[in-house]
Amino acid sequence: MRTRAAMLCAAAAVAAGSVTAVPAQAAPTAPAAKLTWKTCGTSDYPTLQCTSLKVPLDHTHPSGTQITLALSRVPHTAATSQGPLLVNPGGPGGSGLTLAGFVASALPRSVAAQYDVIGFDPRGVGRSTPALDCSPRHFRTVRPDTVPATAALEQKNLQRAQSFAAACGRRYASVLPYINTVEAVQDMDSVRQALGAQKISYFGYSYGTYLGAVYAKLFPDRVRRLVLDSIVNPTGIWYEDNLGQDYAFDDRHRALMAWIARYDSTYRLGKDPAKVEAAWYAMRKALANKPAGGKVGASELEDTFIPGGYYNGYWPYLAQAFSAYVRDKNAEPLVEAYQHFAAVDASGDNGYSVYTAVQCRDASWPHSWNRWRTDTWGVYAKAPFMAWNNAWYNAPCAYWPAGTLKRVNIANGKLPPTLLFQATDDAATPYPGGVTAHHLLARSSLVVEDGGGNHGITLSGNSCLDKYLSDYLTSGKVPHGTGTADAVCRKSPDPKPLKAKAASTSSRGSTLHGLLGLRR
């Protein structure tokens, strides 16, 4: 950690001291049925197996309505097993079935061989049933400009948010009260029982870090090992966390602009990052007036570039599309980039439906739109890139039909040593959240990627980070430092411009980031 990281540590320490305790009681779980696994391997993950498990919709009534969870597994191959390792990609709303195959293949073979790596689609997601889809094609193009420069634009966006919330209420009135993090955690314990394990290990990215921390809070005696990568700030669930994202994504977008300026000989957009940024906003204005290919307006442009805040491996493709539009008057690469990075299909509709269902239910949100408007304009004045896009993405929570719960205080002194990973410049889960979780989880160790800006940093090509992960999963060993961070790794290098037009972003990092869930 350098100066910026140290300042963030101080701010996060103050936030950690303001946590309000919220009791979280685990409901009794129903006896789980024995699992029958079937082969469902792919060319990438040939040893993958699949099954399903029935769990109560309401865990306080275990004999009531049942729903189904889809599970996947890569079984251990070592003579001695360390038991199940549940993995989750975040979201909320991300499917975890393929992630099991990825984690098992990305870990060193000797480490993966010791675990049954278990993926799952959380309730409402993917192949679990019922799978939510509140409003198919909610993100169809071209959407109203996210920045409500006129009262008419604000009303159009408000109507979209209200309509989505109302559609969820109509379609899933009996289900929505039970789509939340605590119920998902109860499901995880049902999975543990069905696996016949006294304890589980857990590895979660992004929102999956909060899911894992809440599991550990409700079932601390059932946690063997716990790995949290790119950590949600548990004290800001969820309204405050989203405001924090806005500033961090603006910083990350400016980092992309600076990277493009560094390679002016390739992209011809200028050597001054401020001028490159001005050209980007000029492009946004032009697209608001005339969407590219009739598909990419101002809102879709933001959607296309937001993934660059998650993973810098996308930067060369985004820069190429930006340059082609501005310098060559060619909109086709921009349309292709939108289709590749941002277009929402049926899976995306499902993911967004679960995202809103969980976030809107997990904790209280402001119900006065005046509060949202004031806060978002305040952020926009300093960090315009994603402020309004993020506000509208979460705006259904102002009108959510299922009511809200109290957020869980994840502070925990009952766990074995746990391992946390955080990049200092992560936009989706900003650095202070990792430090806050480190303070709240006694016996946790924090490994920091200094200067790193990607979201989801282990098993993505940084050998220093991966060594700490492998050592921990093998033996439970964690680093111990004297500062806020227990260990610091250098950031992975930034990408280089493409040598030629490429149709693929294939790499281990891009594979991982393609599996991580929406928005967190």
N, C-alpha and C positions, 0 to 999 in steps of 0.2 A: 504494500500500500504506500502511496505517495501522498502529497498534500491534499489532493481532492478526496481521496479515500479517508484520510484522517478527519477531515471536516465532516464528512458524511457520518463517520462513526460517532462523532460527538452529538450530532443531531439525532441519530437513531437511539443513542443511549437515553436522551431526554424522553423520546417517545416511549421507550420501553418502560420508563418509570410511571407512565400514566395509564397503564393497562387496568381496566376495570374487571374484576373477577366475575365470571358468569358460570354458575354451576352447570355441569353437563353430566347427566346421568344416563348410563347405558341401559337400554331396555333389555329384558331377557330375550334371548334369541331362541327360535324354535329349533328342535333337532334337525340337523341337515341330512339330506339323503346322500347315499353313496354316489360318487360321480363315475360315469362311464365315458371314457375318452375314445375319440375316433380320430383317425388320421385326417388332417386337413392341410398338409404341407404344400408349399409353393416352391417354385424354382429357386427363390431366394432363401427360403426357410423350410427345407424339406422335412425336418423332424417335428414340425409344429403339429400339435394335436388340439382338438376342440371338444367342448361339451357345453351343457347348460345346467343351470341350477335354479330351482324355484325358491323364492324368498317371499316373506310377507310384504305386502304393500305398506302396511303399518306395523312396525316391529313391536308396538305395544299390544297388538292383537295378533299374535303369531299364527293363530288358526284361521284368520280371516282371509280376505282376498289375496291371492298369490300373483306375483309377477315373475318374469324369467330373466336371469342374467346369462349372457353369453361369456364363456371362458375359453382361454387358450393356454397351452402349456408346451414348453420345451423341457422334457424330463431330464433329470440328472443322469450322468453316465459314470460318475466316479463310484468306487466301491463303497464309500461312505458319503452320505448325503448331509448337507447342512439344512435341509428342509426347504419349504417354499419361499420364493422371493417374488412378492407381488409387485408389479410395475404399473405406473399410471402416467399418461402423457400430458395431463392437465386439461385445460379448457376453461371452465367445466364444459363438457360436451365432447371431449376427445375420445375416440375409440382406442382401446388399449390392446386389441387382439394381436395386431401385427407387431406392436412394440415388444411383446415377449420374444418374438423371433429375432428382432433387431438387437435387443439387449443380450440375448444368449449368444449371438454371433459376434457382437462387438466387444464383449468382454474377452479377456484371455481365455483360451480353451480350458486351461486347468482350473480357472475360477468358475466359469459357467458350468463346468461338469459337476460341481458340488451342489448345485441348486436345481430344484424344479422352478423354472422361471414361469410365472403365472401372469397372463394378461387378462383383462376383463373389460367389457363394455359396461360402464356404470348404468344404473337404472335410467331408463329413458333413451339410452344411446344405442345407435347402430343396430346390432343384431339382438340386443336385449329387447324384451317386449313387456309392455307396449313401448314402441319407439316414437318419441314426440316429433310432430311436424305441425306447428301451430298455424303457419301461414305460408304454404308453398309459394316460392318465387317472391318472397318478401324483398329480396335484393335484385329484382329484375331491373334491367337498365331501361332508360336513363333515370336515375333518381333525382329528386330536387337537390340543388346545391346545399351542402351541409351548413354553410355559413349563412345565417338568417339575416341577410342585409335588409330585407323588407319584411313587413308584417305578414305578407302573403306567403313568403318562403317559410317563415316560422310556423305558420298554420299548417302548411303542407307536411312539414316534418313532424309536427305534433300529431296530426291526424294519422300518419303512418305508425307512430309509436302507440297511440291509443288503440288503433285498429288491431295491431299485433297482440297487445295485451288482452283485448276483448276476445280475439280469436282463440287464444290459449285457454281463456276461461270457458268458452263455449265447448271446445273440443275435449278438454281434459279437466273438467271441474272436480272430478272425484280423485284425480291423480296428483294435481299440482301441489296440494298440501304436503305431499310425501316425496317431492323431488327437491332434495336439499342435501347439504353435506353430511349432516348427522345421520340421516337415513342411509346414505351411501356408505358411511362408515359401519353401520350395523350390517349392511350387506357384506362388507369385507370380512366381518367376523363370522358371518354365515359361511363364507368361502373357506375361511380357516377351519371351521368345524368339518365341512364337507371333505376337506383335504386330510382330515384326521391328524392335524398338527396342534400341539400344545401352544406353539408360538409361531409367528411369521416374521420374516424379514420384509422390508418394504423399501422401494426405490421410486421416488416420484419427482417429476419435473413440474415447474410452474404451479398452476392451481393444484397439481398433485402433491405439492409440498404442504399445502393447507390441509388437504384430505388426509395425508399421512400424520400430520401433527394432531389433528382432531382424533384420528384413530388412537394415537398414542395417549391422548388425554383420557379417552373413555376406557381404553383397555391397556394400561401401561404394563401390566404383568404378562401380556401376550405379545410383546414386542421383543424380538431377538436382536435385530439390527435395523437401523433406520437411516436412510440416505435421502437428503432433500437437496435438489439442484434447482437454482434460480427461484428464490424464495419469496412467496407472497408475504407482504407485511401483515401479520395477523392482527394488528391493532387498527387497521384501516378498512376492514371488511364492510362494505365493498365501495361505498361512495367515495371516501377519501382516497382509497387506493387508485381509483380511476383518475382523479384529479392529479395525483402524483405521476401517473403514467404520462399525462399530457406534456408535462415539462420534460420528462426524460426522453420521450419520442421526438420532441422538437430538437433536443440536443443531438440525438442520434441522426436525425434527418440532416442537420447541419454538418455532422461528421461525414455523411455521404456527399454533401455538396463540396466539402473540402477535399475529399478523395477524388472527385471528378475534376476539380481544379488542378490537382497534382498531376493529372494525366491529360492536360490540355492538348497535348500533341495527338492524342487519340480522339478526344471527344469534342474539341474545338468550341468549348463553351466558356472559355476564359480561365485565367490563372488566379483570379481573385474569387475566393469562395463566396463573398457577398454578392458579386455579380452573377455567379452561377445560381445562387439562391434566388436572386431577382428574376433570372430567366425562367426558373421553375415556376414561380408564382405568376409570371406572365403567361406561361403555358397553361397554367390552371385557369386563368381568366379567359384565355382563348377557348379552352375546352368547355367552359361554362356557357359560352355563347354558341359554340358549334362542336358538339361531341364527335370525337374521332370514330369514324366508321359507324356512326349512329349508336355507339355502345359506351364510349368512354367520355363521360362528362367530368365535371370538377370532382364530384363525389367518388366516382370510379377511379379517377387518377389518385386520389388519396388512398383508396383501398389498394391500389397497385403498388404504391410506394411504402405503405405501412409494413409489409413483410421485410423490407430492407432494414427496418428498425430491429427486427428480431434476429436477422442473420445476414452478415455482410457478404456471405457467398453469393447473394443475389445482386449485389451492387453492380457488377459488370453488365448484367442483363438490363437492369433498370437504367444505367447510364447510357447504354447503347440505344435504348428506345427513346430516351430523353433527347439525345443528340440527333437522332434521325428525325424526330418531329420538329425540333427547333432549327437545325442546320440544313437538313435535306428536304424539309416540308413533306416528310414521309410518315404518315400516321400508322402504317401497317405494323411496325415493330411494337408500337405502344399498345395497339389492340391485342397483339399476340402476348405481350407481357401481362396485360389485364387478364386474359383468358388463362394464362398459366399460373399467375400468382394470386388472383383475386376473385375470379368468377365463382359464384356460389352454386353448387349443384344440389341434388337432393340430400346428399350426405351433409353438406354445409347447412342446409335448411334445418336438418335434424340437430346438428351441433349447436346452432344458434338458439333453437328452441330450448334445448337443455341448458345452455349457458344462461339465458334469461331466467328460466325456471329456478335454477339453483341460486344465482346471485340475487334475484329479486326476493327470494324466500329466506335466504340465510340470515339477513340482518336488515335493519330499518334503513329506508331511503327517504330523502325529503319528498313530501307529497305536494309541496307548493312549487309550481313551475317557476315562480319568480325567483326562488332560491337557485334552481338550476341555471336560469338565465343569467343571474348576477354572477354566480361563480364561474360560469363558462366564459362569459365576456371578459371577466377578470383574468382568467388564464390565457385567453386568446390574445389579449393585449401584449403578453410577454412570450407566448409559445403558441403560435397560430396553427402549426402544421396539423395537429390531430385533435385539437380541443373540441371543436364542434362535431367532428366525425365520431369521436368517442362518446360525447354527450348523447347524440341521437342513438348510438348503438345500445346504450344502456337506458335510454329514456322510457321504455316500457315499464321499468321498475317504479316509475312515479305513479303508475296506474294499475299495478299488479293486482289481480283479483283474489290471490290466495293468502294475503296477509304476510306478516314477517315474523321471524324468530329473533332471539338475541344471539349475537355472535358469541362464539366459544372462546374463552380465554385459554390459550394453549400452554400457558406456563406449566412446567412439569419438572418435578424433582425426583421422579420415580423410575426414570428410564436408564437402561444401560448406556454406555458411551454411544453417541450418535455423530453422524458426519454431515456437514453442511457445505454446499458449494455456492459461490456467488461471484459474478463478474462486477467490477466497479462501475461499468457504464451500461449495464443492462437497462433497457428501456421498459420492457414489459413488467418486470419485477425489480424496481430500482433498488440499488445497493442498501439503503437504510433498512429495508425489510429483512435482508439477511442478517444484519447486525442485531436487529430487534429480536428475531427468532433465536439467535445465538444467546442473547441475554435471558430469554424466557425458558430455554431448554437447558436445564442443568446438565452438566457432563457432555455438552455438545462441543464439537470442534469445528471451526470455520476455516475453510480453504478458499482463498480469494484469488481470482484471476485479475491481476493488476492491469488496468487499462483495457480489459476485454469488454466488448459491447454486445456479444451474442447472448441469446437467451436459450438456455440449455447448453451447458458447456462441457459436461463429461461425455465420453464416448463420441466425441466430435472431432478428434484429431489432436488434442493437446495431451501429450504423453505425461507431462508433469501431473496434471489433474487426474488422469486415468490411473497413474501409479498409486495415488492416495486411495482411490476408489477400490482398486484391486486388493490392496493390502488390507483394507477394512473388511471387505467381503470375505477375504480368506481367513483372517485371524481376529477381526474385531479391533485391530490396531488403529488408533487415531493420532494425529499430530498434536503436540502441546506447545503453544507459544506463549510469549509474555505480553503480547499486545492484544488488540481486538481480534486480529487474525491469528490463527494458530499456524498457518502456513500460507505462503504467497507463491503463485506461479506466474511466469511471464505470459502475456496474452498471446494467443495464436496470431500469426501474421495476417495482415490485411490481404485481400485478394489482389490480383493483377488484372489489367484489362484482358479481354478475350483476344487470343491471337487471330481467331477467325470467327465468323458467325457460327454460333453453336446452338443446337436445338435442345441440348440436355444440360441440366445442372447436377449431373450425377456425381456424388461424392458421399463419404460417410456423414459429413456434416449436413449436406442437403437432404439425405435420407432421413436423418433424425428430425430435422426441422420440418420435413413434410409430415412427420407422424405426430408432432406436438400439437396440442389442442388449440382452439381458437382463443385469441386475445390474452391468454395467460399461459 
